[in-house]
């Protein structure tokens, strides 16, 4: 039986999508390994420079208990924290973010950006502030939580997916629930689709492709959180949990176990291996059904960077003109931002 499972897993692995960049931190001893990276020594899977002035353990910690239990492809997950010192480079926004360190083509053709995210009831993200999560510098697609700046009311319990600043999908973000996500980004067609599931369930297409200005230089996707300031709502410690982070091309891996892992059914001792042929068929039929039953809203390509977005820096290839009401300010040679 075990031999059969091993063969099935090997076949599935051989037919799965191609991993372009692996951010699952399986080779990390602790989050202190992030400190090995610098502009002069660009090693490891992540660039680590957007954080506060404290020790790395003030902002990022690793543990097997921080991952989705169904994500057997990861040995550990990451707890990313916003604390009272999580202010980067003199800005008034709290930020803890990791950026892929890679020369792979993660910004061309059709690619899938995978990650799972969870919050706890302890150090829960504020419902009264906007959080920009797993975003690109031009903010053409991202998750958001909390009260969105300029919205009515004072709080918002939703976790939402946005394209170009417009919400396309949302769900009440309950504590202890793992949300598994894949951004399906077609840099050639300038579209983004959204795949989602919870817990150990396989990813399904939650929103068909939306037109978007898919601008990226391959070093501007931020795993982590940026929290916008808001008067009247003081800082509190906030924790965000991530696992299963990787970027692939080819066939979408819908199994939450990810490449190299298998899903264990919690109701039995059997091991479930999802054949890639089934995954590919499911993806194609789901996409077709979504396209038939609903026409996705379209977005107009934007040539300006949004407020709080990047507008310049060494190697930046995105928009350099800021949206009305904001101005491009230089933070350092690598980063300028619309403020």
C-alpha positions in Angstrom: 0.0 0.0 0.0 2.7 2.4 1.0 4.6 1.6 -2.2 1.5 2.3 -4.3 1.1 5.7 -2.5 4.7 6.5 -3.2 4.3 5.7 -6.9 1.1 7.8 -7.1 2.8 10.7 -5.3 5.8 10.5 -7.7 3.5 10.5 -10.7 1.5 13.5 -9.4 4.8 15.3 -8.7 6.0 14.6 -12.2 2.8 16.0 -13.8 2.4 19.0 -11.5 3.1 22.6 -12.3 6.7 24.0 -12.3 7.8 25.7 -9.1 9.4 29.0 -10.2 10.1 30.2 -6.6 9.7 28.3 -3.3 9.0 30.5 -0.2 7.9 27.7 2.1 11.0 28.2 4.4 11.6 24.5 4.7 15.3 25.0 4.9 15.1 27.7 7.6 16.4 26.9 11.1 14.6 30.0 12.5 13.5 33.4 11.3 17.0 34.7 12.2 18.0 33.2 8.8 16.3 36.1 7.2 19.1 38.3 8.5 21.6 36.6 6.2 20.1 38.6 3.3 21.3 42.1 2.5 21.6 44.2 -0.6 25.3 43.2 -0.8 24.6 39.6 0.0 21.4 38.6 -1.7 21.0 35.0 -0.5 18.0 32.9 0.5 14.5 33.0 -0.8 13.5 36.3 0.7 14.6 39.9 0.7 14.1 41.1 4.3 14.3 44.9 4.7 10.7 46.2 5.2 10.3 45.9 9.0 10.8 47.9 12.1 14.0 48.6 14.1 13.7 45.7 16.5 15.0 42.1 16.3 13.7 39.9 13.5 11.8 37.9 16.1 9.8 41.0 16.9 8.2 40.7 13.5 8.7 37.2 12.0 8.7 33.8 13.8 8.6 30.3 12.4 7.0 27.1 13.8 5.3 24.0 12.7 2.3 25.2 14.7 2.0 28.3 12.5 1.2 26.4 9.3 -2.0 25.0 7.9 -2.1 21.4 9.2 -3.2 20.2 5.7 -0.1 21.8 4.1 2.2 18.8 4.4 4.5 20.3 1.7 5.6 22.8 4.4 7.6 21.9 7.5 6.6 25.2 9.2 4.7 28.4 8.8 5.4 32.0 9.6 3.8 34.3 12.1 4.2 37.9 10.8 3.6 40.5 13.4 2.8 44.2 13.6 4.1 45.6 16.9 4.6 49.0 18.4 8.0 49.3 16.6 6.9 48.0 13.2 7.5 51.2 11.4 9.9 51.1 8.5 12.1 53.9 7.2 10.4 56.7 9.1 7.0 56.0 7.6 3.7 56.3 9.6 2.5 52.9 8.5 3.2 49.7 10.3 4.8 47.2 7.9 6.3 43.7 8.0 6.9 42.3 4.6 9.0 39.7 2.8 9.8 39.9 -0.9 10.9 37.0 -3.1 14.6 36.9 -3.8 14.8 35.3 -7.3 15.7 35.8 -10.9 13.0 33.4 -12.1 10.3 34.6 -14.5 7.6 35.2 -11.8 6.4 38.3 -13.7 5.8 36.9 -17.2 3.3 34.6 -18.9 0.6 32.9 -16.7 1.7 32.1 -13.1 0.1 31.2 -9.8 1.0 32.9 -6.6 0.1 30.5 -3.7 -0.2 31.1 0.0 -2.5 30.2 3.0 -3.4 32.8 5.6 -5.0 32.6 9.0 -5.6 34.8 12.0 -6.1 33.9 15.6 -8.4 35.4 18.2 -5.2 36.4 20.1 -3.5 39.5 18.7 -6.2 39.7 16.0 -5.9 42.2 13.2 -7.8 45.4 13.9 -11.2 45.7 12.3 -10.9 49.5 12.3 -7.8 49.9 10.1 -7.0 48.9 6.5 -4.6 46.1 6.0 -3.0 45.5 2.6 -1.9 41.8 2.5 0.2 39.9 -0.1 0.2 42.8 -2.5 2.2 44.1 -5.5 3.7 47.6 -5.4 1.2 48.8 -8.0 -1.6 47.1 -6.0 -3.1 45.6 -9.1 -4.1 42.7 -6.9 -4.1 42.0 -3.2 -6.0 40.9 -0.1 -7.3 43.4 2.3 -8.8 43.2 5.8 -10.4 45.7 8.2 -12.0 49.0 7.6 -11.1 50.2 4.1 -10.0 53.8 4.0 -12.8 56.1 2.9 -15.5 53.5 3.5 -18.7 54.1 5.5 -18.8 53.0 9.1 -15.9 52.4 11.4 -15.1 48.7 11.2 -15.2 45.8 8.7 -14.8 42.1 9.6 -14.2 41.0 6.0 -11.2 39.5 4.3 -11.5 40.6 0.7 -9.7 40.2 -2.7 -9.2 43.3 -4.7 -8.1 44.1 -8.2 -7.1 47.7 -8.9 -8.6 48.9 -5.7 -12.0 47.3 -6.4 -13.3 44.5 -4.2 -14.1 41.4 -6.2 -14.7 38.8 -3.4 -15.0 38.8 0.3 -15.8 36.6 3.3 -16.1 37.2 7.1 -12.6 36.5 8.4 -13.2 34.2 11.4 -10.4 33.3 13.8 -8.8 29.9 13.3 -9.8 29.4 9.7 -7.1 28.8 7.1 -7.8 30.5 3.8 -5.9 29.0 0.9 -5.3 31.4 -2.0 -3.8 31.3 -5.5 -3.6 34.5 -7.6 -3.8 33.3 -11.2 -2.0 36.1 -13.0 -1.6 36.3 -16.7 1.0 38.9 -17.4 0.5 38.5 -21.1 -3.3 38.9 -21.2 -3.3 41.4 -18.3 -5.8 39.5 -16.2 -6.1 38.1 -12.7 -8.3 35.3 -11.4 -8.8 34.2 -7.8 -8.7 30.6 -6.5 -9.7 29.9 -2.9 -10.5 27.2 -0.3 -10.5 26.7 3.4 -8.9 24.2 5.7 -7.8 21.1 3.8 -10.2 21.5 0.8 -8.7 21.8 -2.7 -8.6 25.2 -4.4 -11.6 26.1 -6.6 -12.1 29.1 -8.8 -13.8 31.7 -6.7 -13.7 34.5 -9.2 -13.1 34.4 -13.0 -10.4 36.5 -14.6 -10.6 40.2 -14.3 -8.8 42.7 -16.5 -5.9 44.4 -14.7 -2.7 46.4 -15.2 -0.5 43.5 -14.3 2.7 45.5 -13.7 5.6 43.8 -11.8 9.4 43.9 -12.0 9.7 40.4 -10.4 10.8 41.8 -7.1 7.8 43.7 -5.8 5.3 41.1 -4.5 5.1 41.5 -0.7 4.3 38.6 1.5 3.1 40.2 4.7 1.1 43.2 5.8 1.0 47.0 5.5 -1.4 48.7 7.9 -2.6 52.2 7.1 -2.7 54.7 10.0 -6.1 56.0 11.3 -6.7 58.7 13.9 -8.5 57.6 17.1 -7.4 53.9 16.8 -4.2 53.2 18.7 -1.7 50.5 17.8 -2.1 47.0 19.2 -0.1 43.9 18.5 -1.4 42.0 15.5 -0.4 38.6 14.1 -0.9 37.1 10.7 -0.1 33.4 9.9 1.2 32.2 6.5 2.1 28.9 5.0 2.3 27.1 1.6 4.0 30.1 -0.1 5.3 29.4 -3.6 4.9 30.5 -7.2 4.4 28.1 -10.1 3.7 28.0 -13.8 2.0 25.4 -16.0 -0.8 23.4 -14.3 -2.3 24.8 -11.1 -1.7 22.7 -8.0 -5.1 22.7 -6.3 -4.1 20.4 -3.5 -3.4 22.4 -0.3 -0.6 19.9 0.5 1.3 21.7 -2.3 4.1 20.2 -4.4 5.9 17.4 -2.5 3.1 16.9 0.0 0.0 14.8 0.5 -3.3 15.6 2.2 -4.2 13.4 5.2 -7.9 13.1 5.7 -8.5 14.1 9.3 -11.5 11.7 9.5 -9.4 8.6 8.7 -5.8 7.3 8.6 -5.8 7.0 4.8 -3.8 9.3 2.6 -5.4 11.1 -0.3 -3.3 11.8 -3.4 -4.9 14.1 -5.9 -3.9 13.0 -9.5 -2.7 15.9 -11.6 -4.9 14.8 -14.5 -7.9 15.3 -12.3 -6.7 18.7 -11.1 -6.1 19.9 -14.7 -9.6 18.7 -15.7 -11.2 20.3 -12.7 -9.4 23.6 -13.4 -10.5 23.7 -17.0 -14.2 22.8 -16.4 -14.5 25.2 -13.5 -13.1 28.0 -15.5 -15.5 27.2 -18.3 -18.4 27.1 -16.0 -17.5 30.4 -14.3 -17.2 32.1 -17.7 -20.6 30.8 -18.7 -22.5 31.7 -15.6 -21.2 35.1 -14.9 -19.4 37.9 -16.8 -16.5 39.2 -14.7 -16.3 42.9 -14.1 -13.5 44.7 -16.0 -11.0 47.2 -14.8 -9.4 50.0 -16.8 -5.6 49.7 -17.0 -4.1 52.3 -14.8 -1.0 54.2 -15.7 -0.6 55.8 -12.2 0.5 54.4 -8.9 -2.1 54.5 -6.2 -1.6 56.3 -2.9 0.8 54.3 -0.7 2.1 52.4 -3.8 5.6 52.4 -5.1 6.4 55.0 -7.7 10.2 54.7 -8.2 13.5 53.2 -7.1 16.5 51.4 -8.5 15.2 48.8 -10.9 11.5 49.8 -10.7 9.7 49.4 -14.0 6.1 50.2 -12.8 4.2 53.5 -12.9 6.1 56.6 -11.7 3.2 59.0 -11.7 1.1 59.1 -8.5 -2.7 59.2 -8.4 -4.4 62.6 -7.7 -3.8 63.8 -4.2 -0.5 62.1 -3.6 3.1 62.8 -4.5 6.1 60.5 -5.2 8.5 60.8 -2.3 12.0 59.2 -2.3 12.6 56.9 0.7 16.0 55.5 -0.5 17.7 54.5 -3.8 15.6 51.4 -3.9 12.1 52.7 -3.0 9.9 55.8 -3.7 6.3 55.9 -2.6 3.1 57.8 -3.3 2.3 59.8 -0.1 
